[in-house]
Amino acid sequence: MEIWLLRLIALTTAAAVTTVAAQSSLPAGCDDQYCGDLKVPYPFGMTDECAFEDKTFINCSKSGDDYTPYLMKGGTLVVKNISLDGEMEIMTYVAKNCYSQNGMQTVRNKPRLWLVDLFTISDTKNKLFAIGCDTYAIIEGSRGKNNYTTGCFSSCQEDDSLTEPCSGVGCCQVSLPRQLVNIKLTLSSFYNHTYVWDFNPCSYAFVVKDGEFNFSDTSFEKLNKTEKLPMVINWSIGNVSCEVARKFENYSCKANSECVSGVRSGYLCQCLPGYEGNPYHPHGCTDIDECKVKPDACINGTCINIPGDFSCSCHEGYTPENKTTCKPKPNREGGSSRALLLIIPLCVSIGLLALLVSSLMMLWGMKKRKLIKLKEKFFEQNGGIMLQQRLSNHRSGSLDTTKIFTLDELNMATNNFHQTRILGEGGYGTVYKGELMDNKLPVAIKKSKVGAKTQSEQFINEVIVLMQINHRNVVKLLGCCLETEVPILVYEFISNGTLFERIHDVGEEVSPLSWELRLKIAAEAADALAYLHYQTSTPIVHRDVKTANILLDNSYTAKVSDFGASRLIPLDQEHQMQTFVQGTFGYLDPEYMQSSQLTEKSDVYSFGVVLAELLTSRKTLSLDRPESDRNLANCFLSAMRENRLLDVLDVDIVNDGNLKAIEEVAILATRCLRVKGEERPTMKEVAMELEGLRITEKHPWREADLCPEETEYLLGSSFDPFSIDINGGETSSTTDYNSMQHRMMNNSYGDGR
């Protein structure tokens, strides 16, 4: 009887659904349309009658025996696949830049993709790739009312292995955000492939569907012959929400389907659970017969299909246990006492409760002991015992105030590393502001990201060296915590932000830095770097010199910070070592990028960019400037080479500063930015020149001509401050400074930037 009733209900419901569905249908020939190998499901169509709207029209073009499907009438986007899940595969162009041996551009294209409001670029199914050994790619687009820009850069050498994943050596990749539309790809090169032309004359960039491109040593050759690659875009119906769409007569979600929101706007339809098919088709979704799909769906019972689901009718002698399983009925012979039935569950419950409480107490104790052991393990693994011994042997001088902090102390200082205590985040970790409980001293606590494990002896050696740094222009390392997987470093807290913020975040409430302060900050930062290079027990190369890593206190004293990328160079390695290239785009030494050979001169190049930033108040990279001027170092060198320094100087310092001193700093910056490291000055020479300029700025005799002996006394050695190299090896001299000064004084300072 039960089986008969269920089957009757199923047949009645199916008949009702069929009757409703039959009330409307697509025009003849609109079902299962094909353009070549592409299946075109409704709401897309190849005729006006079959397409839901103009934006879902597929223009099937025939050429000979071949068919090509284009999106919309007059469209040029080739469609490769259409999914009813709201996705479409299209073919898009590969951006390509090629150069001749002397650096002239021979091939260039900048693909653009414009999408109507029905479509967006999928953020989960695509990635941006840039391929090349002297390459950076920029993608610009829109997200709602806002513009969006991102990109990446890659470099490599002829002997580099290109079998590794896409991680910056010959290839880089970037994920895309949601709701991205109307994109433009731009390719550029640092040196027009002149250093890598023999084996890589071209750069490539493209947005491609996941899994369609795998980087290898043959990618350069394959991409040279590739015009287009597949990309996934999202689509939706209309531009209104589900709630609004349900009120319209042309609402697209048919029988046995539901409405869901689109990625950008509009909506999508999907079949209800237990149904399959095309939810946009007038017939709607059809029921899945689970009993046919899964013949053994019911254990000890008979499967009965019902609309959108199934049920199980248990065999004789069985009773339902769950939806898909029937169990034997219990034997009622002999019965049992009602009191016994009550007592047994009660006793079991009490026993289980006691067991649970004792288990929780044991678990808490075990967890606490495990945490203590884990702290001890990390402490020993990170070289804590070795550091304690070293500190006890060096209890004099700068190590007197050094402390090994416990994790509990730092948790209390930062309120368990709460997000409100974050000062900044970077590639190497997160910096928190803390307050030590014992003396209320504000500190900066750097919690590094988990990465490759360092050798404990090497780490302790580096920490000891950093702790012994005692220079007024270097942020002091107060101690460390070794009870975590990656050691936590504790520094003195500097209150007035970074040099980057003071240069670039100028507004109504913040006035621009004066020339006197800029020269002071530059001289102090240079002195700190010279100290790291030459006056520590082991030379330290900072490796990430930039204005964001120069902090300022309330009196604008410069403090060099963030040694996350720093390396100690053993004295027996002649001040250079092979490393993985690290640093910040725009400040990186090109020689270091090409050779991976790290020297003190890498810091000199980065400091040259800092000087250019101080002189021009321009950011190191900006897409708002013309392509040739986007890189500040190239823009600055070009201005010096063409004798138009005044065009790039900050108008505020031109009006405020000593023009002779400004030009001398510009010449010094140019020397720091030489392509070959051996031709750059040392940081010691840079610091002495800047300090000499400060002295002449401070004293009333600064305008007087100094004799060679006085110059040698102030700057440490005789030198020609006007000998500059802006062509990587050829030297030119500025012999008539007075005429240059006269030219600058007679120029208009209407727009020094």
Buried (B, 14 or more C-beta within 10 A) or exposed (E): EEEEEBBEEBEEBBEEBEEBBEEEEBEEEBBEBEBEEBEBBBBBBBEEEBBBBEBBBBBBEEEEEEBBBBBBEEBEBBBBBBEBEBBBBBBBBBBBBBBBEEEEEEEEEEBEBEBEEBBBBBBEBBBBBBBBBBBBBBBBBBBEEEEBEBBBBBBBBEEBEBEEEBEBBBBBBBEBEBBBBBBBBBBBBBBBBBBBBEEBBBBBBBBBBEEBBEBBEEBBEEBBEBEBBBBBBBBBBBBBBBEEBEEEEEBBBBBBBBBEEBBBBBBBBBBBEBBEBBBBBBBBBBBBEBBEEEEEBBBBBBBBBBBBBBBBBBEEEBEBBEEBBBEEEEEEEEEEEEEEEEEEEEEEEEEEEEEEEEEEEEEEEEEEEEEEEEBEEBBEEBBBEBBBEBBEEBEEEBBEEBBBBBBEBBBBBBEEBEEEBBBBEBEBBBBBBBBBEEEEBEBBBBBBEEEEEBEBEEBBBBBBBBBBBEBEBBBBBBBBBBBBEBBBBBBBBBEBBBBBBBBBEBEEEEEBBBBBBBBBBBBBBBBBBBBBBBEBEEBBBBBBBBBBBBBBBEEBBBBBBBBBBBBBBEEEEEBBBEBEBBBBEBBBBBBBBBBBBBBBBBBBBBBBBBBBBBBBBBBBBBEEBEEEBBBBBBBBBBBBEEEEBBBBBBBBBBEBBBBBBBBBBBBBBBBBBBBEBEEBBBBBBBBBBBBBBBBBBEEEEBEEEBEEEEBEEBBBEEBEBBEBBBEEEEEEEBEEBEEBEEEBEEEEEEEBE
